[in-house]
Amino acid sequence: MTALADILIRRIASTGPINIADYMHECLLHPEHGYYSTRDPFGTHGDFTTAPEISQMFGELLGLSIAQAWIDQGSPTLFTLAELGPGRGTLMADMLRACAKVPGFVDACTVCLVEASDTLRAVQRETLAGHDVQFSTDVQSLPDGPLFLIANEFFDALPVRQFTRHENGWQEHQVGIQNNALALGLSAPAPITALNHRLGDTVPGDIVEICAAGTGIIATISDRIAGSGGAAIIIDYGDWRSKGDTLQAVKSHAFCGPLDFPGQSDLTAHVDFEALALAASATQTTPLTPQGVLLERLGITHRAQALAKSLGGTALQDHIAAHRRLTHPDEMGTLFKAIALFARGCPPPPGFVA
């Protein structure tokens, strides 16, 4: 039993079962025992590998897409370049390196990372040494002015609530105690106003997830872009509409049960992109685009061929494998998807269609 499991059992014994969102929040961000509070989980020595750690091409191409969006909006002389959940800082480092070739872009931007983990902030400072970087704990505290933002595998880590449709309403999934161990259960059925719109496409037994934190964050970003200009690119795994139990846990690059290692495994859930798009009502949003399609539109094959000219042997084989992993439909190419938010009256960032 982990230290956090013991804490949660004592809490539940005292105050009753907690919902899945509360459980995820404690597991990921508990100040002493939370997953992101205590470790660097990225890369081959961590628990999972994200696209920026697979190849520099990912960050380079997305950075140039953001830079073109900046140019399309008149190249504002002061703007915020922000990343949500920046991991080890690799994506931002690759973006800045590529965008250094865009006249005026790097000089005009204030780089701001939205990061809650002190452990990861230290890694990000090291990765981005030589750049003046500001940190924020939330999107509300980002500097004023035009906002150009990217979020890769950020929204999947936000806490979700889970509900199972019942003839008499909805039953919420909860974490309780059984035989002195954490156990999953269901609440009594009750009407849930926030799920009224899902009564038409679900039947009893269907599971629906909602992420209030995600829709709140995207609404703030959308309002900011509508008022000050800018654009945002959101990349994650998920689909247009939530349906089914997508909560999963990963430890040492292998799946495990969500209750097996509280605080020691990464917990995520698929992103409901429809909910994000609806919450971004102040701006225009693009259709959902598979990651592989987006990267091909941005020229990843041409970039891969250019990089391959200076490689050989194992390095070349790794490079070819990275290109495939990012784009192929059987790997990350269709599992991961993207949408972009942009100010009304402006073109979408390159790689997307309006």
Buried (B, 14 or more C-beta within 10 A) or exposed (E): EBEBBEBBBEEBEEEEBBBBBBBBBBBBBBEEBBBBBBBBBBBEEBBBBBBBBBBBBBBBBBBBBBBBBBEBBEBBEEBBBBBBBBBBBBBBBBBBBBBEEBEEBBEBBBBBBBBBBEBBBEBBBEBBEEBEBBBBEEBEEBEEBBBBBBBBBBBBBBBBBBBBBBEEBBBBBBBBBEEEEBBBEBBEBEEBEEBEEBEEEBEEEBBBBBBBBBBBBBBBBBBBBBBBBBBBBBBBBBBBEBBEBBBBBBBEEEEBEBBBBBBBBBBBBBBBBBBBBBBBEBBBBBBBBBBBBBBBBBBBEEBBEEBBEEEEEEEBEEBEEBBBBBBEEEBBBBBBBBBBBBBEEBBBBBBBEE
